[in-house]
């Protein structure tokens, strides 16, 4: 598979790559550990597929809702549906909002179902999938930049050094250089988006003394009070 935004890129080498005596056939997508990578890394087909699988399981929850209370449905949703919506999310978080919304639609269906059997009249407060992806990304970034986990050091970003003493730089020495992006798609990738998210986070939080669980909880509380756009 040739990874390129151009649909004509693969034709340049099609039929020219030989392994042993066999010509390797070109493909437009490949599955790695359950994630479908397409040639332009948009993940459209992958998100459509997992949204379809998760939606089927929400339908199954609806069929048995009369046998469970809201807590039981929530437990089943957390165990049997949400893992489909979050598996390897940091690898495909650069997908377009249109396709990420397919996953949000499934979650809204599930939460509407759970609320429909709730005894009290006040609906529960739920976190969005984007919120959960952001918290997961901040937690991984903490492992990279603060804990210096060895197998993640290939993702380590240099600390930001500003020529001008701004409030953000003064309040945190943990800010990182944001990778340069030429497209909005690249701005949504893990390193680019999380670097910007991280810089906002460390401007408000001291992260050097936190362990993984503490960083996750602080990231969760911080994200609840801060809106961070996709681009």
For each residue, the residues with C-beta under 8 A, 3 or more apart:
1: 10 26 27 28 29 30 37 39
2: 9 10 12 13 26 39
3: 39 40 41
4: 9 10 39 40
5: 40
6: 9
7:
8: 11 12
9: 2 4 6 12 39
10: 1 2 4 13 14 26 28 39
11: 8 14
12: 2 8 9
13: 2 10 16 17 26
14: 10 11 26
15: 23
16: 13 23
17: 13 23 24
18: 21 22 23 24
19: 22 24
20:
21: 18
22: 18 19
23: 15 16 17 18
24: 17 18 19
25:
26: 1 2 10 13 14
27: 1 30
28: 1 10 38 39
29: 1 36 37 38 39 45
30: 1 27 36 37
31: 34 35 36 37
32: 35 37
33: 88
34: 31 87 88
35: 31 32 43 46 87 88 91 92
36: 29 30 31 43 45 46 49
37: 1 29 30 31 32 41 43 46
38: 28 29 41 42 43 44 45 46
39: 1 2 3 4 9 10 28 29
40: 3 4 5
41: 3 37 38 94 185
42: 38 95 96 99 185
43: 35 36 37 38 46 47 92 94 95 99
44: 38 47 48 95 96 99
45: 29 36 38 48 49
46: 35 36 37 38 43 49 50 92 95
47: 43 44 50 51 92 95 99 100 102 103
48: 44 45 51 52 99 102
49: 36 45 46 52 53
50: 46 47 53 54 84 85 87 103
51: 47 48 54 55 85 102 103 105 106
52: 48 49 55 56
53: 49 50 56 57 84
54: 50 51 57 58 81 82 84 85 103 106
55: 51 52 58 59 106 109
56: 52 53 59 60
57: 53 54 60 61 80 81 84
58: 54 55 61 62 77 81 106 109 110 113
59: 55 56 62 63
60: 56 57 63 64
61: 57 58 64 65 73 76 77 80 81 110 113
62: 58 59 65 113
63: 59 60
64: 60 61 67 68
65: 61 62 68 73 113 116 117
66:
67: 64
68: 64 65 72 73 76 117
69: 72 73 117 119
70: 73 74 114 115 117 118 119 124
71: 74 75
72: 68 69 75 76
73: 61 65 68 69 70 76 77 113 114 117
74: 70 71 77 78 114
75: 71 72 78 79
76: 61 68 72 73 79 80 81
77: 58 61 73 74 80 81 82 110 114
78: 74 75 81 82
79: 75 76 82 83
80: 57 61 76 77 83
81: 54 57 58 61 76 77 78 84 85 106 110
82: 54 77 78 79 85 86 107
83: 79 80 86 87
84: 50 53 54 57 81 87
85: 50 51 54 81 82 89 103 106 107 129
86: 82 83 89 129 132 133 136
87: 34 35 50 83 84
88: 33 34 35 91 92
89: 85 86 92 93 129 132 133 136
90: 93 133 136 137 140 190
91: 35 88 190
92: 35 43 46 47 88 89 95
93: 89 90 133 137 188 189 190 193
94: 41 43 185 186 188 189 190 193
95: 42 43 44 46 47 92 99 100 188
96: 42 44 99 100 185
97: 100 101 230
98: 101 102
99: 42 43 44 47 48 95 96 102
100: 47 95 96 97 103 104 129 130
101: 97 98 104 105
102: 47 48 51 98 99 105 106
103: 47 50 51 54 85 100 106 107 129
104: 100 101 107 108 128 129 130
105: 51 101 102 108 109
106: 51 54 55 58 81 85 102 103 109 110
107: 82 85 103 104 110 111 126 128 129
108: 104 105 111 112
109: 55 58 105 106 112 113
110: 58 61 77 81 106 107 113 114
111: 107 108 114 115 124 126
112: 108 109 115 116
113: 58 61 62 65 73 109 110 116 117
114: 70 73 74 77 110 111 117 118 124
115: 70 111 112 118 123 124
116: 65 112 113
117: 65 68 69 70 73 113 114
118: 70 114 115 123 124
119: 69 70
120:
121:
122:
123: 115 118
124: 70 111 114 115 118
125:
126: 107 111
127: 131 132 220 224
128: 104 107 131 132
129: 85 86 89 100 103 104 107 132 133
130: 100 104 133 134 230
131: 127 128 134 135 220 223 224
132: 86 89 127 128 129 135 136
133: 86 89 90 93 129 130 136 137
134: 130 131 137 138 197 219 223 228
135: 131 132 138 139 216 219 220 223
136: 86 89 90 132 133 139 140
137: 90 93 133 134 140 141 190 193 194 197
138: 134 135 141 142 194 197 198 201 215 216 219 223
139: 135 136 142 143 212 215 216 219
140: 90 136 137 143 144 152 190 194
141: 137 138 144 145 194 195 197 198
142: 138 139 145 146 147 207 210 212 215 219
143: 139 140 146 147 149 152 212
144: 140 141 147 148 149 152 153 155 156 157
145: 141 142 148 156 157 174 176 198
146: 142 143 174 207 208 210 215
147: 142 143 144 212
148: 144 145 153 156
149: 143 144 152 153
150: 153
151:
152: 140 143 144 149 155 156
153: 144 148 149 150 156
154:
155: 144 152 190 191
156: 144 145 148 152 153
157: 144 145 176 177 179 191 195
158: 176 177
159: 173 174 175 176 177
160: 169 175 176 177 178 199
161:
162: 165 166 169
163:
164: 169
165: 162 169 170
166: 162 169 170
167: 170 171 203
168: 171 172 175 199 203
169: 160 162 164 165 166 172 175
170: 165 166 167
171: 167 168 203 204
172: 168 169 175 199 202 203
173: 159
174: 145 146 159 198 202 207 208
175: 159 160 168 169 172 198 199 202 203
176: 145 157 158 159 160 195 198 199
177: 157 158 159 160 195
178: 160 192 195 196 199
179: 157 186 191 192 195
180:
181: 184 186 187 192
182: 186
183: 186 187
184: 181 187 188 231
185: 41 42 94 96 188 189
186: 94 179 181 182 183 189 192
187: 181 183 184 192 193 231
188: 93 94 95 184 185 192 193 230 231
189: 93 94 185 186 192 193
190: 90 91 93 94 137 140 155 193 194
191: 155 157 179 194 195
192: 178 179 181 186 187 188 189 195 196
193: 93 94 137 187 188 189 190 196 197 230
194: 137 138 140 141 190 191 197 198
195: 141 157 176 177 178 179 191 192 198 199
196: 178 192 193 199 200 228
197: 134 137 138 141 193 194 200 201 228
198: 138 141 145 174 175 176 194 195 201 202
199: 160 168 172 175 176 178 195 196 202 203
200: 196 197 203 204 226 228
201: 138 197 198 204 205 207 219 222
202: 172 174 175 198 199 205 207
203: 167 168 171 172 175 199 200
204: 171 200 201 222
205: 201 202 218 222
206: 209 210
207: 142 146 174 201 202 210 215 218
208: 146 174
209: 206
210: 142 146 206 207 214 215 218
211: 214 215
212: 139 142 143 147 215 216
213: 216 217
214: 210 211 217 218
215: 138 139 142 146 207 210 211 212 218 219
216: 135 138 139 212 213 219 220
217: 213 214 220 221
218: 205 207 210 214 215 221 222
219: 134 135 138 139 142 201 215 216 222 223
220: 127 131 135 216 217 223 224
221: 217 218 224 225
222: 201 204 205 218 219 225 226
223: 131 134 135 138 219 220 226 228
224: 127 131 220 221
225: 221 222
226: 200 222 223
227:
228: 134 196 197 200 223
229:
230: 97 130 188 193
231: 184 187 188
